[in-house]
Amino acid sequence: MFVAGELGAGKTTFVRGACRALGVEVAVTSPTFAIGHRYRADPRLVVAHLDLYRLSSLDDEAPGLLADYHGAGMITFVEWPELAGAALGRPRMRVEIRHVGDDRRVIEVRE
């Protein structure tokens, strides 16, 4: 799932809530400096959380950088997905989060 929105829109907060709903019981933190985190949701499901904000593109990165964060038995949330180009393929879902004033947001979900 691609999660897009401006800086501070609430992307990580959205992912944190989704992780809780999927059964992740540990603290879900922003992977901005680590690129990605993986969380066990149950014995058969891993939830991955990528944050590509600090990358200019994947062209200058190791080819397998994202390999451990997507695949069978895994749900992957990608913040700043536009920086991945075609490397992650087409998402099954895309979430767009926008500020609409004060502490209010509009969340649009598309397939």
C-alpha positions in Angstrom: 0.0 0.0 0.0 1.4 3.4 -1.0 0.9 6.1 1.6 1.3 9.6 0.1 1.0 13.1 1.5 3.0 16.2 2.4 5.5 16.3 5.2 3.7 16.1 8.5 0.4 15.0 7.0 0.1 11.9 9.2 1.5 9.1 7.1 3.3 7.4 9.9 0.3 7.8 12.2 -1.9 6.2 9.6 0.6 3.2 9.3 0.8 2.9 13.0 -3.0 2.6 13.3 -3.1 0.1 10.4 -0.4 -2.0 12.1 -2.4 -2.1 15.3 -5.5 -3.2 13.4 -3.4 -6.0 11.8 -2.2 -7.3 15.1 1.2 -5.7 15.6 1.7 -5.3 19.4 5.1 -3.6 19.5 5.8 0.2 19.1 5.6 1.2 15.5 8.1 4.0 14.7 9.0 6.0 11.7 11.7 4.3 9.6 12.9 7.6 8.0 16.6 7.0 8.8 16.5 3.2 8.7 14.5 3.1 5.4 12.3 0.2 6.7 11.0 -1.7 9.7 9.4 -5.1 9.8 6.8 -6.2 12.4 5.4 -9.6 13.2 1.6 -9.3 13.2 0.9 -13.0 13.7 2.8 -16.2 13.0 1.9 -16.0 9.2 2.0 -12.3 8.6 4.7 -9.7 8.6 3.9 -6.0 8.2 6.7 -3.9 6.6 6.9 -0.1 6.8 9.1 1.8 4.4 9.9 5.5 4.4 11.8 6.6 1.3 11.8 10.3 2.2 15.6 10.6 2.5 16.3 8.9 -0.8 16.5 11.0 -4.0 15.8 7.9 -6.0 16.6 4.2 -5.9 19.0 4.5 -8.9 21.9 5.2 -6.5 21.0 2.5 -4.0 21.9 -1.2 -3.8 19.6 -3.2 -6.1 18.3 -5.4 -3.3 17.6 -2.5 -0.8 13.9 -3.1 -0.6 13.9 -6.9 -1.2 13.3 -7.8 2.5 10.2 -5.5 2.7 7.8 -7.0 0.1 6.7 -10.4 -0.9 4.5 -13.4 0.0 3.1 -13.3 3.6 3.8 -9.6 3.9 1.8 -6.4 3.8 3.9 -3.4 2.9 3.2 0.3 3.6 5.4 2.7 1.6 5.7 6.4 2.6 7.0 8.6 -0.2 6.4 5.9 -2.8 7.1 8.2 -5.8 10.8 7.9 -4.9 10.7 4.1 -5.7 9.8 4.6 -9.3 8.7 1.3 -10.8 10.8 -0.8 -8.3 7.8 -1.7 -6.2 5.4 -2.2 -9.0 1.8 -1.1 -8.9 0.3 -0.9 -5.5 -2.9 -2.8 -4.6 -4.1 0.3 -2.7 -3.0 3.9 -2.5 -3.8 6.3 0.4 -3.5 10.0 0.0 -3.5 12.2 3.2 -4.0 16.0 3.0 -4.2 18.7 5.6 -7.4 20.6 5.5 -6.8 23.0 8.4 -5.8 22.8 12.0 -5.6 19.2 13.1 -8.0 18.0 10.3 -7.0 15.6 7.5 -8.7 14.2 4.4 -7.8 10.6 3.7 -8.5 9.2 0.3 -8.2 5.5 -0.4 -8.0 4.1 -4.0 -7.4 0.8 -5.5 
